[in-house]
Amino acid sequence: MKDLFKPLIIKLLTWEAKLILARQKPFIIGVTGNLGKTSTKDAIYAVMKDSFHVRRSEKSLNSEFGVPLTILGEKSGWSSPARWAGILGRGLLVPFNKQYPTHLILEIGADRPGDIKAITSWLTPDITVVTQFGQVPVHIEFFKDRDAVVAEKAHLVSALKESGLFIYNADDHDAATLLTKTEARKVGVGIHEQADIKANNVRMYGTPLDGTETDVMIDGTSHHLVLPEVVGKSSVYSALPALAVARELGVSLEIACAALRDGDKPKGRMRILQGMNGSIIIDDSYNASPKAAEHGLATLGEIDTKGRKIAVLGDMLELGEFTRDEHYKIGLEAAKSAHKLYTVGIRARTIAEGALDGKMLDENIMQCDTSVDAGKELVQVLKEGDVVYVKGSQSVRMEYAVKMILAETHDPRKVLVRQEKQWLLKP
C-alpha cells in the first residue's frame, strides 16, 4: 500500500504545484549543489525577507516531496493519510490566494539519478545557484560516478530562463562544466580564485571564538561581512551567493551584509555553541560528506585555544565503494587538526585507523558505537578551553552527543538539529 501511496501523493502534489506556478508566476530561485545548499538557501532568504514577500524551503525539504510542498506552503504529512488529504485539499485553493509570495527560494537536491531532471521538467528558475561539489560527493553511492552527480545537478542550470542568472562557485573546478549548460548571465563567487564577488582575508574573531568575518569585494567596493555564531570558510561560501542575489534584485549591499550578520544561524552547520565546563562546541552535526568534514577539521586546526582540540566524528553514509578510503583520509586529517579523536559507528572505525597512521597516539583515540556513548565519554573529560568539533551523517544522530555536553545556558530545542517530535521519537 505504501508503494502505491507515495507515487500517487507525489503526482498530486506536483500537479497542484504546476497549477500554482502557472497562475501565481512567482520569481524562482533554485539552489542545488553538494555542499551547503541549506545554509545558502537560508542566507538568500535573510537578505530578501525584508524587501520581498518571499518563501523558502523549510529546513532541507528539497526532494520530489519537498519542492512541491514548499510551493504549496505546507509541511510533510509524514505517514498520515488524513494529513496528506488535508494538504492536497488546501492546495487546490492556493492558485487563487491573493497573498501568495512573489518570490520562492527552493532548495533542490538529488538522492538518485533523475531527481532534478524530473523537477526541472516543470520548474523554470529565474536564478540558479550551484554550491560546491566534493571530490567524492554525498549520495554518490546511487550514481554511476561523480560526473553523473554533477550532470544531475546541471539540469537546474539548463532549466534557467534565458533572462535568468547563474550564480556559481568560482573555486570549484566543476563550474567549468556547468558554465557550458546555459547562455544566461553568470556571476562567480569565491575565496581563492578570481570571481565577480570575492571574499578576502577570511578570519575568525572573538575571545575565545565568536564568529567569522571577511572583506567582500563587489564591483570594486569592499564590504565588511561579519557572521556571528558560525565559523570557517563554509559559512562564507554560503553568504556570497546571497550577496550576488541581493545585487541582482536591487537590495542594498550594506543592508544585505547587516541581514547576514543578524539573521538566524543554521543549526548543526559549523555553529558555535557553549559547552560544559567552559568548553566550546563547533556543532556540524546536521550531515556529513568527506569535503565538509575536511573543511571542518581544517577550521578546528586553525583555532587558537589554550585547551585541547577534540574531533568527534561519526559514520559518513552513501559513499559506496569510496567508503573505506574516504573515512581513512578523514582520519589522517584528524591527526593533523586534533589532540583527541572520538569515532562513532562501524564505518568511522576506519577514521581511527587513519588517525593512528597519521601519528595520533592510540591513547588519544576512543571508538564508540553510538553518539550517546561518545557523549558519555566527553562528559567525563571536557575542560575549560577545550574545542569540540562534532560531525556525522544524519542517521548517526550526532546531535545526541552535542546535547549531552551543551552548556545549561542553551536550550537544545532552539539550537540543535532534529528536535521536532517526529525525530525525537526515533532511536
LINWOHU-V221293 format. One record per backbone hydrogen bond with DSSP energy under -0.5 kcal/mol. NH is the residue of the N-H (numbers start at 0). CO is the residue of the C=O. E is the energy in kcal/mol with one decimal. If there is no record, write none. Layout:
{{NH;CO;E} {NH;CO;E}}
This chain:
{{4;0;-2.5} {5;1;-2.3} {6;2;-0.8} {7;3;-1.3} {8;4;-2.3} {9;5;-2.5} {10;6;-2.4} {11;7;-2.3} {12;8;-2.9} {13;9;-2.6} {14;10;-2.1} {15;11;-2.2} {16;12;-2.5} {17;13;-2.5} {18;14;-1.8} {19;15;-2.2} {20;16;-2.5} {21;17;-2.4} {22;18;-1.9} {23;19;-3.3} {24;19;-0.5} {24;20;-1.7} {26;101;-3.0} {28;103;-2.9} {29;27;-0.5} {29;126;-2.9} {30;105;-2.8} {31;128;-2.8} {33;131;-2.3} {34;131;-1.5} {39;35;-2.2} {40;36;-2.7} {41;37;-2.4} {42;38;-2.0} {43;39;-2.4} {44;40;-2.0} {45;41;-2.0} {46;42;-1.6} {47;43;-1.1} {47;44;-0.6} {48;44;-2.4} {50;47;-2.0} {51;47;-2.0} {53;51;-1.2} {54;102;-2.1} {56;104;-1.6} {60;57;-2.5} {61;59;-1.5} {66;62;-2.8} {68;64;-2.1} {69;65;-2.2} {70;66;-1.9} {71;67;-2.4} {72;68;-1.4} {73;68;-2.8} {79;76;-2.3} {80;78;-0.7} {83;79;-2.0} {84;80;-2.3} {85;81;-2.0} {86;82;-2.4} {87;83;-2.6} {88;84;-2.1} {89;85;-2.5} {90;86;-2.0} {91;87;-0.9} {91;88;-0.7} {92;89;-1.6} {93;89;-0.8} {94;90;-0.6} {95;92;-1.5} {96;93;-2.1} {97;95;-0.6} {99;96;-1.3} {101;52;-1.6} {102;52;-1.9} {103;26;-2.9} {104;54;-2.9} {105;28;-3.0} {105;103;-0.6} {106;104;-0.6} {107;30;-3.1} {108;61;-2.7} {112;141;-0.6} {114;111;-1.8} {117;113;-2.1} {118;114;-1.4} {119;115;-2.8} {120;117;-0.7} {121;118;-1.6} {122;118;-0.9} {124;122;-0.5} {125;27;-2.8} {126;27;-1.9} {127;164;-2.4} {128;29;-3.1} {129;166;-2.3} {130;31;-2.4} {130;128;-0.5} {131;34;-0.6} {136;134;-0.5} {139;136;-1.3} {140;317;-2.0} {141;138;-1.9} {142;139;-2.0} {147;144;-0.6} {148;144;-1.1} {149;145;-2.3} {150;146;-2.5} {151;147;-1.9} {152;148;-2.0} {153;149;-1.9} {154;150;-0.6} {154;151;-1.1} {155;152;-1.6} {156;152;-0.5} {156;153;-0.6} {157;153;-2.5} {158;154;-1.5} {159;156;-1.5} {160;124;-2.0} {163;160;-2.1} {164;125;-1.7} {165;184;-2.9} {166;127;-3.0} {166;164;-0.6} {167;165;-0.6} {167;186;-2.2} {168;129;-0.5} {169;167;-0.8} {169;188;-2.7} {170;188;-0.6} {171;168;-1.5} {172;170;-0.5} {174;171;-1.9} {175;172;-1.1} {176;173;-0.7} {177;173;-1.8} {178;174;-2.5} {179;176;-1.1} {180;177;-1.9} {181;178;-0.7} {184;163;-1.4} {186;165;-2.6} {188;167;-2.5} {189;196;-1.9} {195;187;-1.0} {196;187;-2.1} {197;216;-1.7} {198;189;-2.4} {199;214;-3.2} {202;212;-2.7} {204;210;-2.1} {209;204;-3.0} {210;204;-1.5} {211;226;-2.1} {212;202;-3.0} {213;224;-2.2} {214;199;-2.2} {215;213;-0.5} {215;222;-3.3} {216;197;-3.1} {216;214;-0.5} {217;215;-0.6} {217;220;-2.9} {218;195;-0.6} {220;217;-1.9} {222;215;-2.7} {224;213;-3.0} {224;222;-0.5} {225;223;-0.5} {226;211;-3.5} {228;209;-3.0} {229;226;-0.9} {230;269;-1.7} {234;231;-0.8} {235;231;-0.7} {236;232;-2.6} {237;233;-1.3} {238;234;-1.3} {239;235;-2.3} {240;236;-0.7} {241;237;-0.6} {242;238;-1.6} {243;239;-1.8} {244;240;-2.3} {245;241;-2.3} {246;242;-2.3} {247;243;-2.1} {248;244;-2.3} {249;245;-0.6} {249;246;-0.8} {250;245;-2.6} {255;251;-2.6} {256;252;-2.4} {257;253;-1.9} {258;254;-2.4} {259;255;-2.2} {260;256;-1.8} {261;257;-2.3} {262;258;-1.8} {268;265;-0.9} {270;282;-2.1} {271;228;-3.2} {272;270;-0.6} {272;280;-2.8} {274;278;-2.8} {275;404;-2.8} {277;274;-0.8} {278;275;-1.4} {279;385;-2.8} {280;272;-3.2} {281;387;-3.5} {282;270;-3.0} {282;280;-0.8} {283;281;-1.0} {283;389;-1.9} {285;267;-2.4} {292;288;-2.6} {293;289;-2.4} {294;290;-2.3} {295;291;-2.5} {296;292;-2.6} {297;293;-2.2} {298;294;-2.1} {299;295;-2.2} {300;296;-2.3} {301;297;-1.1} {301;298;-0.6} {302;298;-0.8} {302;299;-0.9} {304;302;-0.7} {306;384;-0.9} {309;307;-0.6} {309;386;-3.2} {310;339;-2.6} {311;388;-3.3} {312;310;-0.6} {312;341;-2.6} {313;390;-3.0} {314;343;-1.3} {316;314;-0.5} {321;318;-2.1} {322;319;-1.9} {325;321;-2.6} {326;322;-1.9} {327;323;-2.3} {328;324;-2.3} {329;325;-1.8} {330;326;-1.7} {331;327;-1.7} {332;328;-2.0} {333;329;-2.6} {334;330;-1.8} {335;331;-0.9} {335;332;-0.6} {336;332;-1.5} {337;333;-2.8} {338;308;-3.1} {339;308;-1.8} {340;363;-2.8} {341;310;-2.8} {342;365;-2.4} {343;312;-2.1} {344;367;-2.1} {348;345;-1.2} {349;346;-1.7} {350;347;-0.8} {351;347;-1.3} {352;348;-1.5} {353;349;-2.2} {354;350;-2.5} {355;351;-2.3} {356;352;-2.3} {357;353;-1.4} {358;355;-1.7} {359;354;-2.5} {363;360;-1.8} {364;361;-1.7} {365;340;-2.7} {367;342;-2.8} {367;365;-0.5} {370;395;-0.5} {373;369;-1.8} {374;370;-2.3} {375;371;-2.3} {376;372;-1.7} {377;373;-2.4} {378;374;-2.4} {379;375;-0.8} {379;376;-0.6} {380;376;-0.6} {380;377;-1.4} {381;377;-2.1} {384;277;-1.9} {385;382;-1.9} {386;307;-3.0} {387;279;-3.2} {388;309;-3.1} {388;386;-0.5} {389;281;-2.3} {389;387;-0.5} {390;311;-2.5} {391;283;-0.6} {392;314;-2.6} {395;392;-1.8} {396;392;-0.6} {396;393;-1.6} {399;396;-1.8} {400;397;-0.6} {401;397;-1.6} {402;398;-2.7} {403;399;-1.6} {404;400;-1.1} {404;401;-0.8} {405;401;-0.6} {405;402;-0.7} {406;273;-2.6} {409;406;-1.8} {411;409;-0.7} {413;410;-2.1} {414;410;-1.3} {415;411;-2.2} {422;419;-0.6} {423;419;-2.6} {424;420;-1.6} {425;422;-1.2}}
